[in-house]
Amino acid sequence: MNSSATHPVAARALPAVLIAQFLSALADNALLFVAIALVRSQHHPEAWVPLLQEFFVLAYVILAPFAGPFADAFPKGRAMLLANGVKLVGAGGMLAGFHPLLAYGIVGLGAAAYSPAKYGILSELVPAERLVKANGLMEGSTIVAILMGVGLGGWLADLSVPVALVTVTACYGAAMLANLAIPKVAAAHPGQSMNPLQLLREFAGITWFMVKDRDVRFSLACTSLFWGSGATLRMLLVAWVPLALGLADTRTPANLNGVVAIGIAVGAGAASALIRLETVNRALWPGLLLGPVIMLLATAHSLVPAALLLVLVGLCGGLFVVPLNALLQERGHLTVGAGHAVAIQNLFENLAMLGMIGAYTLTIPAGISAIESAVGFGGLVLAGMLLIAAARWLAG
């Protein structure tokens, strides 16, 4: 365990990390629905809505070999500061009239650099036995931010897109101030070379080393399926709400995404109490429920049943993903560094997002309805979870 984990200054840094994460995640989630409203107000094709998410996650894939070393080579609080600065530039560019897909892609670059630092710093602040609880706090902070961010973004987007963009940019600025309050904790790998070719070779070697680990493969498969399905469901809701519920505003799909966040917050809290690293296989059971619940959601035609089903989706997701994040962070911290491990996780998760959102994007010009897409999507999630669970249980 890094000696900084018990240092009193490092211990006081955790609240600052949580505040910075809250503000940054609030802005991230508000910006998505503001960007959707902006694209629609400019009368771009409907396929541009999922393309926004494609440009965002593509940044994670491109930066995967570099984000982890960046997070581990510098004090992670400062890495988070710089990453939030990039997000601010992207949001400000959208306000200034830059191409919305490119501007949102710049925000994605900042988010890709931010993620390994925000999660990697946890293993430097708390011991292994408290890592699931720290993850629960991080996820809880993030979920509250999602809940407030999607509500704020949907409401402001319907009110005024420019006002919404100013608000989001200000939130990124406030997150940077919170980052400044994080004391410098010793870098995990100081002096890390940032030569691109060397980093690519090292990343390929580290990725191969990590995926040979049974627990890492299990965690990567589960979290990739979860976040790939979550990102696709978010886009599906934007098209599904007008078709199934007859509501054409931005607020309703945004608020329904927030309802999912309520469930995830409850699930994250329950996971920290019910599931430890030694009993991580318990997380498979709520994961197996995700697909059937999504398929039920596709058949809903009124707001209250849809909201209740989305709460259940979130509850299962929180119970499922929090312990698996902790498992990967602990394995990474003991081997290649938490920042490297989270960057590898980002690569796999965002490849899953690219593939699943890309497949959904293709259904739009093909004339497949959002309801039909949601049924098929739920079946795909269930099939994936059955394969993962069978492989884990058969391996003992």
C-alpha positions in Angstrom: 0.0 0.0 0.0 1.3 3.5 -0.9 2.4 5.2 2.3 0.4 8.3 1.3 -2.8 6.4 2.0 -2.4 6.9 5.7 -1.0 10.4 5.5 -3.4 13.0 7.2 -3.0 15.4 4.3 -4.0 12.7 1.8 -6.9 11.7 4.0 -8.2 15.3 3.9 -8.0 15.3 0.1 -10.9 12.8 -0.4 -13.6 15.4 0.2 -12.0 17.7 -2.4 -11.8 14.8 -4.9 -15.5 14.1 -4.3 -16.5 17.8 -4.8 -14.4 18.1 -8.0 -15.9 14.9 -9.3 -19.4 16.1 -8.5 -19.0 19.4 -10.3 -17.3 17.8 -13.3 -19.8 15.0 -13.7 -22.7 17.5 -13.2 -21.4 19.5 -16.2 -20.7 16.4 -18.3 -24.2 15.1 -17.9 -25.9 18.5 -18.4 -23.8 19.1 -21.5 -24.9 16.0 -23.3 -28.6 17.1 -23.3 -27.6 20.6 -24.1 -25.6 19.4 -27.1 -28.5 17.2 -28.2 -30.8 20.3 -28.1 -28.2 22.3 -30.0 -27.9 19.7 -32.8 -31.6 19.5 -33.2 -32.0 23.3 -33.1 -29.5 23.4 -36.0 -31.7 20.9 -37.9 -29.0 18.2 -38.3 -30.1 14.6 -39.1 -31.4 12.6 -36.1 -28.5 10.2 -36.4 -26.3 13.1 -35.2 -27.7 12.5 -31.7 -25.9 9.2 -31.1 -23.0 10.5 -33.1 -22.4 13.1 -30.3 -21.7 10.2 -28.0 -19.6 8.4 -30.6 -17.3 11.5 -30.9 -17.1 11.7 -27.1 -16.1 8.0 -26.5 -13.8 8.0 -29.5 -11.5 10.3 -27.4 -11.3 7.6 -24.7 -10.1 5.0 -27.3 -7.5 7.4 -28.8 -6.1 8.4 -25.5 -6.2 5.0 -23.9 -2.4 4.4 -24.2 -1.6 7.9 -22.8 -4.2 8.7 -20.2 -2.9 6.1 -17.6 0.7 7.2 -17.8 -0.3 10.8 -17.6 -2.3 10.1 -14.4 0.5 8.1 -12.9 3.3 10.4 -13.8 1.9 13.5 -12.0 0.1 14.2 -8.8 -3.4 13.1 -9.7 -5.1 16.2 -8.4 -3.1 18.3 -10.9 -3.9 15.8 -13.7 -7.6 16.2 -12.8 -7.2 20.0 -13.0 -5.7 20.0 -16.5 -8.3 17.5 -17.7 -11.2 19.7 -16.5 -9.5 22.6 -18.3 -9.8 20.7 -21.5 -13.4 20.1 -20.8 -13.9 23.8 -20.2 -12.3 24.6 -23.6 -14.7 22.1 -25.4 -17.8 23.5 -23.7 -16.6 27.1 -24.4 -16.0 26.2 -28.0 -19.5 24.9 -28.4 -20.8 28.2 -27.0 -18.5 30.1 -29.4 -20.1 28.3 -32.4 -17.6 25.5 -33.1 -18.8 22.4 -34.9 -20.9 20.6 -32.2 -19.5 17.1 -32.8 -15.9 18.3 -32.7 -16.5 20.5 -29.7 -18.1 17.6 -27.8 -15.1 15.5 -28.9 -12.8 18.0 -27.2 -14.8 17.5 -24.0 -14.3 13.8 -24.5 -10.6 14.3 -24.6 -10.7 16.0 -21.2 -13.0 13.3 -19.8 -10.6 10.6 -21.0 -7.6 12.2 -19.3 -9.7 12.8 -16.2 -11.0 9.3 -15.6 -7.8 7.4 -14.7 -6.8 10.2 -12.3 -10.1 10.4 -10.5 -10.3 6.7 -9.9 -6.6 6.0 -9.5 -6.3 8.5 -6.7 -8.7 6.5 -4.5 -6.2 3.6 -4.1 -3.7 6.2 -3.0 -6.0 7.6 -0.3 -7.5 4.6 1.3 -6.4 1.0 2.1 -7.7 -2.0 0.2 -10.3 -2.9 2.8 -11.9 0.5 2.4 -11.7 0.6 -1.4 -15.2 -0.6 -2.1 -16.6 2.0 0.4 -14.5 4.7 -1.3 -15.8 3.6 -4.7 -19.3 3.8 -3.2 -18.7 7.4 -2.2 -17.3 8.2 -5.6 -20.1 6.5 -7.4 -22.7 8.1 -5.1 -21.2 11.6 -5.7 -21.2 10.8 -9.4 -24.8 9.6 -9.4 -26.1 12.6 -7.5 -24.3 14.7 -10.1 -25.8 12.8 -12.9 -29.3 13.1 -11.4 -28.9 16.9 -11.0 -26.9 17.3 -14.3 -29.4 15.6 -16.6 -32.3 17.5 -14.9 -30.5 20.8 -15.1 -29.3 20.2 -18.7 -32.8 19.2 -19.9 -34.5 22.1 -18.3 -31.9 24.7 -19.4 -31.8 23.3 -22.9 -35.6 23.7 -23.3 -35.2 27.2 -21.8 -32.1 28.5 -23.7 -29.2 26.6 -25.2 -26.7 29.6 -24.8 -27.6 30.0 -21.2 -27.2 26.3 -20.7 -23.7 26.3 -22.3 -22.6 29.3 -20.1 -23.8 27.3 -17.0 -22.0 24.2 -18.0 -18.7 26.1 -18.7 -19.0 27.7 -15.3 -19.3 24.3 -13.6 -16.1 23.1 -15.2 -14.4 26.2 -13.9 -15.7 25.5 -10.4 -14.4 21.9 -10.7 -11.0 23.3 -11.5 -11.1 25.3 -8.3 -11.9 22.2 -6.3 -9.0 20.4 -7.9 -6.7 23.1 -6.6 -7.8 22.2 -3.1 -6.5 18.6 -3.5 -3.0 18.4 -1.8 -0.2 17.0 -3.9 0.1 13.2 -3.3 3.2 11.6 -4.6 3.0 10.4 -8.2 2.7 6.7 -8.7 5.3 6.6 -11.4 7.3 9.9 -11.4 9.5 10.4 -14.4 7.3 8.4 -16.7 8.3 8.9 -20.3 5.6 10.5 -22.5 7.1 9.4 -25.8 4.1 8.3 -27.9 5.7 5.3 -29.6 7.1 4.1 -26.3 3.8 4.5 -24.6 2.0 2.6 -27.3 4.4 -0.3 -26.9 4.2 -0.2 -23.2 0.4 0.0 -23.2 0.1 -3.0 -25.5 2.4 -5.0 -23.2 0.6 -3.9 -20.0 -2.8 -4.6 -21.6 -1.7 -8.1 -22.5 -0.2 -8.6 -19.0 -3.5 -7.5 -17.4 -5.9 -9.5 -19.6 -4.0 -12.7 -18.7 -5.3 -12.2 -15.1 -8.6 -14.0 -14.6 -10.1 -11.4 -12.3 -9.1 -8.6 -14.7 -10.8 -10.3 -17.6 -13.9 -10.9 -15.6 -14.0 -7.2 -14.5 -13.3 -5.8 -17.9 -16.0 -8.0 -19.5 -18.6 -7.0 -17.0 -17.9 -3.2 -16.8 -17.6 -3.0 -20.6 -21.0 -4.6 -21.1 -22.5 -2.4 -18.4 -21.2 0.9 -19.6 -21.7 0.1 -23.3 -25.3 -0.8 -22.6 -25.7 2.2 -20.3 -24.5 4.7 -23.0 -26.7 3.0 -25.6 -29.7 3.1 -23.4 -29.2 6.8 -22.8 -29.3 7.4 -26.6 -32.3 5.0 -27.0 -34.3 6.9 -24.4 -34.0 10.1 -26.4 -35.7 8.4 -29.4 -37.9 6.1 -27.4 -39.7 8.7 -25.2 -41.4 10.6 -28.1 -42.5 7.3 -29.7 -43.6 5.4 -26.6 -44.7 8.2 -24.3 -45.7 10.9 -26.8 -43.5 13.5 -25.2 -41.2 15.6 -27.5 -39.3 17.8 -25.1 -35.7 17.4 -23.9 -36.5 17.3 -20.2 -38.3 14.0 -20.1 -35.6 11.8 -21.5 -33.1 13.7 -19.4 -35.1 13.2 -16.3 -35.6 9.5 -17.1 -31.8 9.2 -17.3 -31.7 10.9 -13.9 -34.2 8.2 -12.6 -31.7 5.6 -13.6 -29.1 7.5 -11.5 -31.4 7.2 -8.4 -31.3 3.4 -8.8 -27.6 3.3 -9.3 -27.0 5.4 -6.2 -29.0 3.0 -4.1 -27.3 0.0 -5.7 -23.9 1.6 -5.1 -24.6 2.1 -1.5 -25.9 -1.5 -1.1 -22.9 -2.9 -2.9 -20.5 -1.3 -0.4 -22.4 -3.1 2.4 -23.3 -6.4 0.8 -20.4 -7.3 -1.5 -16.7 -7.4 -0.8 -13.8 -8.3 -3.1 -13.8 -11.8 -1.7 -17.5 -12.2 -2.7 -17.5 -10.3 -5.9 -19.3 -13.1 -7.8 -22.5 -12.0 -6.1 -22.5 -9.0 -8.4 -23.4 -11.4 -11.3 -27.0 -11.8 -10.1 -28.1 -8.2 -10.5 -26.2 -8.1 -13.7 -28.3 -10.9 -15.1 -31.4 -8.9 -14.5 -30.4 -5.9 -16.6 -31.4 -7.3 -20.0 -34.9 -8.6 -19.0 -35.7 -5.3 -17.3 -34.7 -3.3 -20.4 -36.9 -5.6 -22.5 -39.8 -4.9 -20.2 -39.1 -1.2 -20.4 -39.4 -1.3 -24.2 -43.1 -2.3 -23.9 -44.0 0.5 -21.4 -46.4 3.2 -22.7 -46.8 5.5 -19.7 -44.4 7.5 -17.6 -44.7 5.9 -14.2 -44.1 2.3 -15.2 -41.1 3.5 -17.3 -39.7 5.4 -14.4 -40.0 2.5 -12.0 -38.4 0.1 -14.5 -35.5 2.5 -15.0 -35.0 2.8 -11.2 -34.7 -1.0 -11.2 -32.2 -0.9 -14.1 -30.1 1.6 -12.1 -30.4 -0.5 -8.9 -29.1 -3.6 -10.6 -26.4 -1.6 -12.3 -25.1 -0.1 -9.1 -25.0 -3.5 -7.4 -23.3 -4.9 -10.4 -20.6 -2.4 -11.4 -19.3 -0.9 -8.1 -17.6 -4.2 -6.8 -16.2 -4.9 -10.3 -14.6 -1.5 -10.5 -13.0 -2.1 -7.1 -11.8 -5.5 -8.2 -10.0 -4.0 -11.2 -8.5 -1.1 -9.2 -7.1 -3.4 -6.6 -5.6 -5.7 -9.2 -4.1 -2.7 -11.0 -2.8 -1.1 -7.9 -0.9 -4.3 -7.0 0.5 -4.7 -10.4 0.8 -2.0 -13.1 -0.6 1.0 -11.2 -4.2 2.1 -10.8 -4.0 4.8 -13.5 -2.8 2.2 -16.1 -5.5 -0.2 -15.0 -8.3 2.4 -15.3 -7.0 3.5 -18.7 -7.2 -0.2 -19.9 -10.7 -0.3 -18.5 -11.6 2.8 -20.4 -10.3 1.3 -23.6 -12.5 -1.8 -23.3 -15.5 0.0 -22.0 -15.4 2.7 -24.7 -14.8 0.2 -27.5 -18.0 -1.5 -26.2 -19.7 1.9 -26.3 -18.5 2.6 -29.8 -19.7 -0.7 -31.1 -23.1 -0.7 -29.3 -23.9 2.9 -30.0 -22.7 2.5 -33.6 -25.0 -0.5 -34.1 -27.9 1.6 -32.7 -27.0 4.5 -35.0 -27.3 2.2 -38.0 -30.8 1.3 -37.0 -32.0 4.9 -37.5 -31.5 5.1 -41.3 -32.6 1.5 -41.6 -36.1 2.5 -40.3 -36.0 0.3 -37.2 -38.2 1.9 -34.4 -36.7 2.8 -31.0 -39.1 0.3 -29.4 -37.9 -2.6 -31.6 -34.3 -1.5 -31.0 -34.8 -1.5 -27.2 -36.2 -5.0 -27.2 -33.3 -6.3 -29.3 -30.8 -4.3 -27.1 -32.2 -5.9 -23.9 -31.8 -9.3 -25.5 -28.2 -8.6 -26.4 -27.4 -7.5 -22.9 -28.9 -10.7 -21.4 -27.0 -12.9 -23.9 -23.8 -11.1 -23.0 -24.3 -11.5 -19.2 -25.2 -15.2 -19.6 -21.9 -15.8 -21.4 -19.9 -13.9 -18.8 -21.6 -15.6 -15.9 -21.2 -19.1 -17.4 -17.5 -18.5 -18.0 -17.0 -17.3 -14.5 -18.9 -20.0 -12.7 -17.4 -22.8 -14.9 -13.9 -21.6 -14.2 -14.6 -21.9 -10.5 
